[in-house]
Amino acid sequence: RTPEQLALRHKDRSLILEDFPGIGENDEADESHIATLRSRIPHVHVVLWLLKADARNYGSDLRAWRKLEPSLREMGKPVLFVLSHADLIQPRPARPQDGLSEPQLDSLAQKQTYVAGQFGVPEDTVAYISNSGNFGLQDLLMRLLLLLPDELKPAFFREASPAARSAAAQGEAKKGFWRGVWNAIKRVTGSILGWVKKNPECIQIAAEIWRALAIKGRSRR
């Protein structure tokens, strides 16, 4: 199965989400998927690594992680692990419609610590979400905005589910927009100054032309 792509656009910027096939199908398929993932590492900004919260074994993911982690680290690509289906973690409440129970939240905290230890990453790089009551979506969106380049934050926030949006996330998206504008101004200014330094004779010629025009203008008065 090939990766599926979804393009999010904001003015002249675009953000492409790529959904890669899962690991654990069989050895041959896993090697093919890992090769595809490795080839895409140079082109991504953030990697979301999904794991099922109620899974007991992450052996296939760990094997893939050990093969991909060196490249991700070398290229400085941030990785956020996401425990999905958090509402299925034990012990499940008698009334699931009431949302996650305190014992489930305790289990999720323990699973977060476990996953961080298994994959050798900080605990704050492991998030969890649930389709039940949109649990964890606002936290996940905020984490992603903090990892994305400034110029891509507005597009990602705009396309996010309303349930995932928060005032803090909206503020970060706005800050990202203005930081992106400022960085663009600095890049343009830097290019102009660089050109001036390399072509000082052009500035001298322009100054002489300006003086000549100014003198001509005064003489006409």
Disulfide bonds with the S-S distance in Angstrom:
none
